[in-house]
Amino acid sequence: MTVLDNLQQIHAKVEQVCEKVKRNSDEITIIGVTKYVTIERTEELIATGINNLGENRTEEFLHKYDSIGERANWHFIGTLQSRKVKDVIDKVQVIHSLDRLSVAKQINNRSTETIDCFVQVNVSREDAKHGLEEDEVLEFIQELEAFDKVRVIGLMTMAPHIEDKEEIRVVFRRLAQLRDVIASETLSHAPCTQLSMGMSNDYDIAIEEGATHIRIGSELVGSTNDSR
Ligand SMILES: *Cc1c(COP(=O)(O)O)cnc(C)c1O
């Protein structure tokens, strides 16, 4: 399958789901996750018109950025270490994984511009390492007011790796409810209107539950360096 074939299938599914739940597909940004694939395959993706790209590791991101640069909007979707913030901060448009004040502080110190961030929430509690607990999120976001380069545009989560679609749906629904709670605070540094949720296996459910940013890797570009 070419990347274009894959993208057309994804677009068709996005349209179908949007129709079902009466959403406008213009509200949904597809982020092409290129972490598994080569620069050649990434170029093939860009040629289809996708210009929002996601990487989850600093080294791999910098490698891709070297040859692709500002032809893409870069989304940092993985855990960012405080000491690496300075290496990526002026090259990325959006950070999807903010969950520590130490990282916010580095963003604030190192960035020349305001950076759009999603706060990562560990709704499923499957992986204890990444994301805040739901009950920590409001206080964390209130504390981010101290860092004027950080703008919280929404919340991000990863669903658990399970078959049960209803259990996945519950995770996405809880993130949407939490987003509503934060948005109702009308904090000027945290409009928090967006939802980054949904990957290859579950983006249909995520869209049904309100996703505005879906992060798709394997279904779009394949998951190995030999561009299956
Ligand atoms: C790898 C990754 C994705 C994409 O995963 P696929 O299942 O291949 O679509 C999305 N989000 C994050 C945070 C990732 O690390």
The ligand as a Gaussian input file, in Angstrom:
#p B3LYP/6-31G(d) Opt

LIG

0 1
 C        3.535000       5.821000      18.279000
 C        2.546000       6.767000      18.803000
 C        1.364000       7.009000      18.085000
 C        0.985000       6.314000      16.796000
 O        0.778000       4.939000      17.006000
 P        0.070000       4.004000      15.920000
 O       -0.617000       2.979000      16.732000
 O        1.169000       3.437000      15.088000
 O       -0.874000       4.809000      15.117000
 C        0.488000       7.953000      18.619000
 N        0.755000       8.612000      19.768000
 C        1.881000       8.405000      20.469000
 C        2.107000       9.175000      21.725000
 C        2.802000       7.482000      20.010000
 O        3.928000       7.271000      20.736000

